[in-house]
Amino acid sequence: MRYVKWFVIIAFWVLVAGFLHYTLPQHDVARITDTYEKRIDPGENALFWANASTGENVNLTGRDVFFIQTRLNNDKVMVYRNEDTGWGWPPYFKFDTSNLQAEAADLRSTAAAPQWVVIKHYGWRNEFLSVYPNVVSIRPVDGPDVRIIPWLNIVLLTLIVAVSWAIWVRWRRFREARIDPVLEDVGDNLDEAGGRIRGLFRRKG
């Protein structure tokens, strides 16, 4: 029973960590190499595409999606999608996809004359599932070694830890004050009842 308990606890926190890692903003330093538009018909990976909630026809399954090709400062290739999030989840309230695509096209550069940018995004890149992180914003920087401090993530994670700790402390106090005494009484009553039953069998014997 103990192993089942720990399995459930670990699985819960793994899901929470995965959800936060996908949802919270991340920052990459990269050089934009190209921008393009492609027709997408989401299938089994539809969960990882933004919902059509910013004026598009929600009955259509396929749609044109902007993409931004980059090369990261570690020389790896990364491809991002550029979709509005609208009023849906995650709550980035992004409505400027076309403007952002124009900015990305204007910031394209080559290895000989690089223009480095910081790309703020959320989501994951998975080649097997054709999943792409979604760009939230782009800003130019002086070089590839710029230091980025994720203040929003620090504040949100601190609040989550504080709230989780407060809930756990209150639950422990409630359990010690209300639940544990009841369980102890039940256990004592069961022991007493078992003693009486054993006594009856002894007398009959």
C-alpha positions in Angstrom: 0.0 0.0 0.0 2.9 2.3 0.8 4.3 1.9 -2.7 0.9 2.7 -4.3 0.7 5.8 -2.2 4.2 7.0 -3.3 3.5 6.1 -6.9 0.3 8.3 -6.9 2.2 11.2 -5.2 5.1 11.1 -7.6 2.8 10.7 -10.7 0.8 13.7 -9.5 3.8 16.0 -9.1 5.3 14.8 -12.4 2.0 15.8 -14.2 2.1 19.2 -12.4 5.7 19.8 -13.3 5.0 18.8 -17.0 2.0 21.1 -17.1 4.0 24.1 -15.7 7.0 23.4 -18.0 4.7 23.4 -21.0 2.6 26.5 -20.0 5.1 28.9 -18.4 7.1 31.2 -20.7 10.6 30.1 -21.8 13.3 32.2 -23.5 15.7 31.2 -26.3 18.5 33.2 -27.8 18.5 32.6 -31.5 19.1 33.9 -35.0 16.0 33.9 -37.3 16.9 32.2 -40.6 13.5 32.1 -42.4 9.7 32.6 -41.9 6.9 30.8 -43.8 3.3 29.9 -43.8 1.9 26.4 -44.0 -1.5 24.7 -44.2 -2.1 22.6 -41.0 -4.8 20.0 -40.4 -4.4 19.0 -36.7 -5.1 15.4 -36.0 -4.0 13.4 -32.9 -1.7 16.3 -31.9 -4.6 18.9 -32.0 -4.1 19.4 -28.2 -0.8 21.1 -29.0 -2.3 23.6 -31.4 -4.0 26.9 -30.5 -7.8 27.0 -30.7 -9.5 29.0 -33.4 -10.9 31.6 -30.9 -9.9 34.9 -32.4 -12.4 35.3 -35.2 -11.7 32.3 -37.4 -14.4 29.8 -38.3 -14.3 27.3 -35.5 -15.9 24.6 -37.7 -12.9 24.4 -40.0 -10.3 21.7 -39.1 -7.5 23.0 -41.3 -5.9 26.5 -41.2 -2.8 28.4 -42.3 -0.2 28.7 -39.6 2.9 30.9 -39.5 6.2 29.3 -38.7 9.6 30.8 -37.7 12.8 28.9 -38.4 15.8 29.7 -36.2 19.3 28.6 -35.2 19.9 28.8 -31.5 23.0 30.2 -29.9 24.1 26.6 -29.3 24.0 26.1 -33.1 20.9 23.8 -33.0 18.0 24.3 -35.3 14.6 25.2 -33.8 11.3 25.8 -35.5 8.5 27.7 -33.8 4.8 28.2 -34.7 3.2 31.6 -34.5 -0.4 31.3 -33.5 -2.9 33.6 -31.6 -3.9 32.2 -28.2 -6.9 34.5 -28.0 -8.9 34.1 -24.7 -8.0 30.5 -24.4 -5.3 28.6 -22.5 -2.5 29.4 -21.9 -3.6 32.9 -20.9 -1.1 34.9 -23.0 -4.0 36.8 -24.7 -2.0 36.9 -27.9 -3.8 38.5 -30.9 -0.8 40.0 -32.9 0.3 37.0 -34.8 0.5 38.8 -38.2 2.5 41.7 -36.7 4.8 39.3 -34.9 5.4 37.4 -38.2 6.3 40.7 -39.9 8.8 41.5 -37.1 10.3 38.1 -37.4 10.7 38.4 -41.2 12.4 41.8 -40.7 14.9 40.3 -38.2 16.1 37.5 -40.4 19.9 37.3 -40.7 22.8 35.1 -41.9 25.7 33.4 -40.1 28.0 36.0 -41.7 26.0 38.9 -40.3 24.0 37.6 -37.4 21.1 39.5 -35.7 20.4 37.8 -32.4 17.0 37.9 -30.8 15.3 36.6 -27.6 12.3 34.5 -28.4 9.7 34.2 -25.7 7.6 31.1 -26.1 5.7 28.3 -24.4 5.3 24.6 -25.3 7.6 21.9 -26.5 9.2 20.8 -29.8 8.6 17.1 -30.7 9.6 16.0 -34.2 7.8 12.7 -33.9 4.4 14.3 -33.0 5.0 17.4 -35.2 4.6 19.6 -32.1 6.1 23.2 -32.1 6.5 25.7 -29.4 4.4 28.9 -29.9 6.2 32.2 -30.0 4.8 34.9 -27.8 7.2 37.8 -28.5 10.6 38.6 -30.2 13.1 41.2 -29.3 16.5 41.9 -30.7 19.6 41.7 -28.4 23.2 42.7 -28.8 24.7 39.2 -28.8 24.2 35.5 -28.1 25.5 35.7 -24.5 22.7 37.9 -23.2 21.6 37.0 -19.6 17.9 36.4 -19.2 16.2 36.3 -15.7 12.7 34.7 -15.9 11.1 36.9 -13.2 7.6 35.9 -14.0 8.4 32.2 -13.6 10.2 32.9 -10.3 7.3 34.8 -8.9 4.7 32.2 -10.1 6.6 29.2 -8.8 7.2 30.9 -5.5 3.5 31.6 -5.1 2.7 28.0 -6.1 5.1 26.6 -3.5 3.8 29.0 -0.8 0.2 28.0 -1.5 1.0 24.3 -1.6 2.9 24.5 1.7 0.0 26.4 3.3 -2.6 23.9 2.1 -0.4 21.0 3.3 0.2 22.5 6.7 -3.6 23.1 7.2 -4.4 19.6 6.0 -1.9 18.1 8.4 -3.4 20.1 11.3 -6.9 19.1 10.3 -6.0 15.5 10.1 -4.2 15.4 13.4 -7.1 17.3 15.1 -10.1 15.6 13.5 -9.3 12.5 11.5 -6.6 10.7 13.5 -8.6 10.7 16.8 -11.6 9.2 15.0 -9.4 6.5 13.4 -7.9 5.8 16.8 -11.3 5.4 18.4 -12.4 3.1 15.6 -9.3 1.0 16.1 -9.8 0.8 19.8 -13.4 -0.2 19.3 -12.4 -2.9 16.9 -9.8 -4.2 19.3 -12.3 -4.2 22.1 -14.9 -6.0 19.9 -12.3 -8.5 18.8 -11.4 -9.2 22.5 -15.0 -9.8 23.4 -15.4 -12.2 20.5 -12.3 -14.1 21.4 -13.6 -14.3 25.0 -16.9 -15.8 23.8 -15.1 -18.5 21.9 -12.9 -19.3 24.9 -16.0 -19.8 27.1 -17.6 -22.1 24.6 -14.4 -24.1 24.3 
